[in-house]
Amino acid sequence: MGRVNPLKICRAYQILLQEGRRPYSELFEPLVQAGIAETKARTVFLLDDEALRLKLEEQCGRYLEAAAMAEEFAHEIGLSTRIDEAPEDALLLLQALHETEQIPGPTWQQQLSAQLYGDSKHIGGTQTLKRIYEKWRARLPGFGELRIKAGSSLVHRKTGLDLCSVTASCGQVVLLHSVAARTGDFDFSHVRRVITCENLSPFIELSFDGCLFVYTGGYASGLVCAWMQALPDDCEWVHFGDVDVDGLRIFEDLARRANRKGRFFPDVTTLNHPRVTPHLQDYSGDYSRLRESFSPQVKEIAEWGERSRRRLEQEILLSHFPSSELKSRLSPSRPSSWCHSQQ
């Protein structure tokens, strides 16, 4: 499969087999040359289903199976990650992390890398493996940091410092674990609305008056959960995430662990908005895994995903909605017709 990432090729072929046509990419040139597909007007059309199915079985089975198993292991240990390269290496790492009871020290990544791959720098030098390890480590007790933007008064009792003022001056607040973990040191009584955000770009670009804005970094760390639990019981909550299987699971994982009701955004109305639908992305993930969801809203979005076979990244909304409209749609204070997750 040449120098191109074989998993990327396999997934492109898999979607072509499912849909019968795809926008042109040089990834499909071997299929065109073999007479399995043809190109017309910058679109690739599948000509021979059986030949492509056989090619997938012979050349892609190991990559696709390893990627699927790796993503399942990632979910089991609470990580949001799509395996987009080195699926067999990723599977090996995730299996090791799933089974370990080791508390990592400063050099444990290198030790683990040498043990698994015979190369102490392999994890640090492979982007997917590095991302997996860092996300796993950040979820352990005693590790990580908390990023927030306080749009209402949130005072650190011991110092008298109001994090709302810090946010206004610095744009955001980054709290070390040793500080953030002491939730009793903070006065949350003035926080009436909270928005959690899966990805960093929307967190950096958006700000909300009157709301606490919290970056989760995928599946939420113990710090995020501790802060959500410390908020007043009547605090309204909206989670802004990617619309795909992991994005919806991230919301449900946080709702369960924080024992809090909330609303997921974007909802189906937004997904069907004429400014959004042209930018939805093809998706081969299995939304059916969310059929047992405890949240009626998540079930509704999952049903939309099963019908459309599409996904949506948060950054698309940043690109195609005016900031004021996006913030209005994200506001926790919405009419009662908007769905809430059920415990």
C-alpha positions as CSV (number, residue, x, y, z in Angstrom):
1,M,0.0,0.0,0.0
2,G,2.9,2.3,-0.5
3,R,4.0,5.0,1.8
4,V,0.5,6.2,2.6
5,N,-1.0,5.3,5.9
6,P,-2.6,1.9,5.2
7,L,-5.4,2.4,7.7
8,K,-6.4,5.6,6.0
9,I,-6.6,3.7,2.7
10,C,-8.6,0.9,4.2
11,R,-11.2,3.2,5.7
12,A,-11.5,5.0,2.4
13,Y,-12.1,1.7,0.6
14,Q,-14.6,0.6,3.3
15,I,-16.7,3.7,2.9
16,L,-16.6,3.4,-0.9
17,L,-17.9,-0.1,-0.6
18,Q,-20.7,1.0,1.7
19,E,-21.7,4.1,-0.4
20,G,-20.7,3.2,-4.0
21,R,-19.2,6.6,-4.7
22,R,-16.7,9.0,-3.1
23,P,-15.2,12.4,-3.9
24,Y,-12.0,11.8,-5.9
25,S,-8.8,11.1,-4.0
26,E,-5.5,9.6,-5.2
27,L,-6.1,6.9,-2.6
28,F,-8.5,5.3,-5.1
29,E,-6.1,5.3,-8.0
30,P,-5.1,1.6,-7.5
31,L,-8.8,0.7,-7.7
32,V,-9.3,2.7,-10.9
33,Q,-6.2,1.2,-12.5
34,A,-7.5,-2.3,-11.6
35,G,-10.9,-1.6,-13.1
36,I,-12.6,-1.9,-9.7
37,A,-13.7,1.8,-9.8
38,E,-13.9,4.6,-12.3
39,T,-13.5,8.4,-12.1
40,K,-16.0,10.8,-13.5
41,A,-16.2,14.6,-12.8
42,R,-13.9,14.3,-9.7
43,T,-16.1,11.5,-8.3
44,V,-15.0,7.9,-7.9
45,F,-17.7,5.3,-8.7
46,L,-17.5,1.7,-7.6
47,L,-17.8,-0.8,-10.5
48,D,-17.0,-4.2,-8.9
49,D,-18.4,-4.7,-5.3
50,E,-17.1,-8.2,-5.0
51,A,-13.5,-7.4,-6.1
52,L,-13.4,-4.5,-3.6
53,R,-14.8,-6.7,-0.8
54,L,-12.2,-9.3,-1.5
55,K,-9.4,-6.6,-1.5
56,L,-10.6,-5.4,1.9
57,E,-10.6,-8.9,3.3
58,E,-7.1,-9.7,2.0
59,Q,-5.3,-6.4,2.6
60,C,-7.3,-4.5,5.2
61,G,-8.8,-7.0,7.6
62,R,-5.9,-6.9,10.1
63,Y,-5.8,-3.1,10.2
64,L,-9.5,-2.5,10.5
65,E,-9.9,-5.2,13.1
66,A,-7.0,-3.9,15.2
67,A,-8.3,-0.3,15.0
68,A,-11.8,-1.4,16.1
69,M,-10.4,-3.4,19.0
70,A,-8.1,-0.5,20.0
71,E,-11.0,1.9,20.0
72,E,-13.1,-0.5,22.2
73,F,-10.2,-0.7,24.7
74,A,-9.9,3.1,24.6
75,H,-13.6,3.4,25.5
76,E,-13.2,0.9,28.3
77,I,-10.5,3.0,30.0
78,G,-12.4,6.2,29.4
79,L,-10.4,7.7,26.5
80,S,-11.8,9.6,23.5
81,T,-9.5,8.7,20.7
82,R,-9.9,7.7,17.1
83,I,-7.2,5.3,15.9
84,D,-5.9,6.8,12.6
85,E,-2.5,5.3,12.4
86,A,-0.5,2.3,13.7
87,P,-3.6,0.4,14.8
88,E,-1.7,-2.7,15.9
89,D,0.8,-0.7,18.0
90,A,-2.2,1.3,19.4
91,L,-4.0,-1.9,20.3
92,L,-0.9,-3.2,22.1
93,L,-0.5,0.0,24.1
94,L,-4.2,0.2,25.1
95,Q,-4.2,-3.4,26.2
96,A,-1.2,-2.7,28.4
97,L,-2.8,0.4,29.9
98,H,-6.1,-1.5,30.4
99,E,-4.3,-4.1,32.4
100,T,-1.8,-2.1,34.4
101,E,-2.1,-1.0,38.0
102,Q,1.2,0.9,37.7
103,I,1.3,4.5,38.9
104,P,3.5,6.1,36.2
105,G,6.7,7.9,37.3
106,P,8.6,10.5,35.2
107,T,10.3,7.8,33.0
108,W,7.6,5.2,32.9
109,Q,6.5,6.1,29.4
110,Q,10.0,5.2,28.1
111,Q,10.1,2.0,30.1
112,L,6.7,0.9,28.8
113,S,7.7,1.8,25.2
114,A,10.9,-0.3,25.5
115,Q,8.9,-3.2,27.0
116,L,6.2,-3.2,24.3
117,Y,8.1,-2.1,21.2
118,G,11.8,-2.6,21.9
119,D,12.3,1.2,21.5
120,S,12.1,3.6,24.5
121,K,11.2,6.5,22.2
122,H,8.5,4.8,20.1
123,I,5.5,6.0,22.1
124,G,6.8,9.6,22.2
125,G,7.6,9.5,18.5
126,T,4.3,8.2,17.2
127,Q,1.5,10.8,17.5
128,T,-1.4,8.4,18.1
129,L,0.5,6.5,20.8
130,K,1.7,9.7,22.4
131,R,-1.9,11.1,22.5
132,I,-3.2,7.8,24.0
133,Y,-0.6,7.8,26.7
134,E,-1.0,11.4,27.6
135,K,-4.8,11.2,27.8
136,W,-4.6,8.0,29.9
137,R,-2.1,9.6,32.3
138,A,-4.2,12.8,32.7
139,R,-7.2,10.8,34.0
140,L,-5.2,9.2,36.8
141,P,-5.6,10.7,40.4
142,G,-3.0,13.3,41.1
143,F,-2.3,14.2,37.5
144,G,-3.4,16.9,35.1
145,E,-4.7,20.4,35.2
146,L,-8.1,22.1,34.9
147,R,-8.8,24.8,32.3
148,I,-11.8,27.0,32.8
149,K,-13.3,30.4,31.9
150,A,-15.3,31.9,34.7
151,G,-18.1,34.3,33.5
152,S,-19.5,34.8,36.9
153,S,-18.0,35.2,40.4
154,L,-16.0,32.2,41.5
155,V,-13.8,33.0,44.5
156,H,-10.9,31.1,45.9
157,R,-11.7,31.4,49.6
158,K,-8.1,31.2,50.9
159,T,-6.7,33.9,48.7
160,G,-9.9,35.9,47.9
161,L,-9.0,35.7,44.2
162,D,-12.0,35.8,41.9
163,L,-11.5,33.6,38.9
164,C,-13.9,35.7,37.0
165,S,-11.5,38.6,37.2
166,V,-8.6,36.4,36.2
167,T,-10.6,35.2,33.2
168,A,-11.3,38.8,32.2
169,S,-7.6,39.7,32.4
170,C,-6.0,36.5,31.0
171,G,-8.7,34.9,28.8
172,Q,-8.7,31.7,30.8
173,V,-7.6,30.1,34.1
174,V,-5.3,27.0,34.3
175,L,-5.4,25.4,37.7
176,L,-2.9,22.8,38.7
177,H,-4.3,19.5,40.1
178,S,-3.0,20.3,43.6
179,V,-5.1,23.5,43.6
180,A,-8.2,22.4,41.6
181,A,-8.7,19.2,43.5
182,R,-9.5,21.1,46.7
183,T,-13.0,22.0,45.6
184,G,-13.9,23.1,49.1
185,D,-11.6,26.1,48.7
186,F,-13.8,27.5,46.0
187,D,-17.1,29.3,46.4
188,F,-19.4,27.9,43.6
189,S,-22.6,29.5,45.0
190,H,-22.8,32.1,42.3
191,V,-22.4,29.6,39.4
192,R,-25.8,29.1,37.9
193,R,-24.8,27.9,34.4
194,V,-22.0,25.7,33.2
195,I,-20.9,24.7,29.7
196,T,-18.4,21.8,29.2
197,C,-16.5,21.6,26.0
198,E,-14.8,18.6,24.4
199,N,-12.2,20.2,22.2
200,L,-9.6,22.9,22.8
201,S,-10.3,25.2,19.8
202,P,-13.9,26.0,20.7
203,F,-12.9,26.5,24.3
204,I,-10.2,29.0,23.4
205,E,-12.4,30.8,20.8
206,L,-15.7,31.1,22.8
207,S,-16.5,32.9,26.0
208,F,-19.8,33.2,27.9
209,D,-21.0,35.9,30.3
210,G,-22.7,34.5,33.3
211,C,-21.4,30.9,32.7
212,L,-18.6,28.7,33.9
213,F,-16.9,27.3,30.8
214,V,-14.9,24.1,31.4
215,Y,-12.6,22.3,29.0
216,T,-12.9,18.5,29.3
217,G,-10.2,17.4,26.7
218,G,-12.3,14.5,25.5
219,Y,-13.4,12.1,28.3
220,A,-13.5,14.2,31.4
221,S,-10.7,13.9,34.0
222,G,-11.4,13.3,37.7
223,L,-10.9,17.1,38.2
224,V,-13.7,18.0,35.8
225,C,-16.0,15.5,37.5
226,A,-15.1,16.9,40.9
227,W,-16.0,20.4,39.9
228,M,-19.2,19.3,38.2
229,Q,-20.2,17.6,41.5
230,A,-19.3,20.7,43.5
231,L,-21.6,23.0,41.5
232,P,-25.1,23.9,43.0
233,D,-27.8,21.3,42.4
234,D,-29.8,23.8,40.3
235,C,-26.9,24.7,38.0
236,E,-27.9,24.3,34.4
237,W,-25.5,22.3,32.2
238,V,-24.8,22.1,28.5
239,H,-22.1,19.9,27.0
240,F,-20.6,21.0,23.6
241,G,-19.1,18.0,21.8
242,D,-18.5,16.3,18.5
243,V,-21.4,14.4,17.0
244,D,-20.0,10.9,16.7
245,V,-20.0,7.8,18.9
246,D,-17.2,9.0,21.1
247,G,-18.6,12.5,21.4
248,L,-21.9,11.3,22.7
249,R,-20.2,8.8,25.0
250,I,-18.1,11.6,26.5
251,F,-21.3,13.4,27.4
252,E,-22.9,10.3,29.0
253,D,-19.7,9.4,30.8
254,L,-19.6,12.8,32.4
255,A,-23.3,12.8,33.2
256,R,-23.0,9.5,35.0
257,R,-19.8,10.3,36.9
258,A,-20.9,13.7,37.9
259,N,-24.4,12.5,38.6
260,R,-25.8,15.6,36.9
261,K,-28.5,16.2,34.2
262,G,-27.5,18.1,31.1
263,R,-28.1,18.8,27.5
264,F,-25.9,17.8,24.5
265,F,-25.1,20.3,21.8
266,P,-25.4,20.3,18.8
267,D,-28.9,18.8,18.8
268,V,-30.8,17.3,15.9
269,T,-32.3,20.7,15.0
270,T,-28.9,22.1,14.6
271,L,-27.6,19.1,12.6
272,N,-30.4,19.6,10.1
273,H,-29.8,23.3,9.8
274,P,-29.2,24.3,6.1
275,R,-25.9,26.0,7.0
276,V,-24.7,22.8,8.7
277,T,-25.8,19.9,6.5
278,P,-23.5,20.7,3.5
279,H,-20.5,20.3,5.9
280,L,-21.4,17.1,7.6
281,Q,-18.7,14.5,7.3
282,D,-19.1,10.8,6.2
283,Y,-18.8,8.5,9.1
284,S,-18.4,4.7,9.4
285,G,-18.8,4.6,13.2
286,D,-21.5,2.4,14.7
287,Y,-24.1,4.6,16.3
288,S,-26.1,1.5,17.1
289,R,-23.9,1.1,20.2
290,L,-25.8,4.0,21.7
291,R,-29.2,2.3,21.5
292,E,-29.0,1.5,25.2
293,S,-28.3,5.1,26.2
294,F,-30.0,6.4,29.3
295,S,-30.5,9.8,27.6
296,P,-33.4,10.3,25.3
297,Q,-31.6,13.1,23.6
298,V,-28.5,10.9,22.9
299,K,-30.8,8.2,21.5
300,E,-32.4,10.8,19.2
301,I,-29.0,12.0,17.9
302,A,-27.8,8.4,17.5
303,E,-30.8,7.6,15.4
304,W,-30.1,10.6,13.3
305,G,-26.5,9.3,12.9
306,E,-27.6,5.8,11.9
307,R,-29.9,7.3,9.2
308,S,-27.5,9.8,7.8
309,R,-24.2,8.0,8.3
310,R,-22.7,11.4,9.1
311,R,-20.8,13.1,11.9
312,L,-20.0,16.7,12.9
313,E,-17.0,18.2,14.5
314,Q,-17.3,21.2,16.8
315,E,-15.0,23.3,14.6
316,I,-17.4,23.1,11.7
317,L,-20.0,25.1,13.8
318,L,-17.3,27.6,14.6
319,S,-16.7,28.1,10.9
320,H,-20.3,28.3,9.7
321,F,-22.2,30.0,12.6
322,P,-21.7,33.6,13.7
323,S,-20.3,33.6,17.2
324,S,-23.3,35.4,18.6
325,E,-25.7,32.8,17.2
326,L,-23.6,29.9,18.2
327,K,-23.4,31.2,21.8
328,S,-27.1,31.8,21.8
329,R,-27.8,28.2,20.8
330,L,-25.3,27.0,23.4
331,S,-26.8,29.0,26.2
332,P,-28.1,26.7,29.0
333,S,-31.2,28.8,29.4
334,R,-33.4,27.3,26.7
335,P,-37.1,26.6,26.3
336,S,-38.3,23.4,28.0
337,S,-38.7,21.7,24.7
338,W,-35.0,21.1,24.6
339,C,-34.2,17.6,25.8
340,H,-32.4,16.8,29.0
341,S,-30.6,13.6,29.9
342,Q,-32.3,11.4,32.3
343,Q,-30.6,9.7,35.2
